[in-house]
Amino acid sequence: MKKLTGIALALAFAFATGAQAQQKQDASSDRKAKEQEEERIEQAYKADKEKCDAMKGNAKDLCMAEAKGKQKVAKAELDAKHAKDKVKAEQKVKEAKAEATYEVAKEKCDEQKGEAKDACMKQARVERDKAKGKAEKTADAKREAASEQRAGTGRTSDEKPTEKPKQQ
């Protein structure tokens, strides 16, 4: 009996060690994949910047704003892909998109003069703030819904509901 228990313990230990090694390997490959994606984002940004170098004046500024915005959004999306708090990460992606759009709009407004430029800048700020506000409201609603679900059921999302006895 002792021999059988010893064998069972040895097997359990071997499986546990194998699972830990697999988890470490998965984490290592995830980290490498993220690093490769970060490198791809940087290469795309450099290529976009090089396209802008041939331009002059406001066209160049506009091109650079688009390149930087694209890079920031790509980084936010990559971070969101690997984030533990998905709701917060999604909010950051939406905010990055709003900021990128705003920066491009500002450069487009620079082409205008006087009151038209002022009105254009004001509209760009309003659109950015509106997009950020919407992202925040969406994130708050998702957090609240998740909190209510956990509180209302008295269980975590992984648990299965138990059947209540029928009342007669």
QUIDAPE-V47103 format. One record per pair of residues at least 6 apart in sequence whose C-alpha atoms are under 6 Angstrom apart, sorted by sequence separation. I is the first residue (numbers start at 0). J is the second residue. D is the distance in whole Angstrom. If there is no record, write none. Layout:
# QUIDAPE-V47103
i = {I/I}
j = {J/J}
d = {D/D}
This chain:
# QUIDAPE-V47103
i = {149/51/108/79/51/108/76/75/47/104/101/72/72/44/101/97/68/97/94/64/93/90/61/86}
j = {155/59/116/88/62/119/92/92/66/123/123/95/96/70/127/127/99/130/131/103/134/134/106/138}
d = {6/5/5/5/6/6/6/5/6/6/6/5/6/6/6/5/4/6/5/5/6/5/5/6}
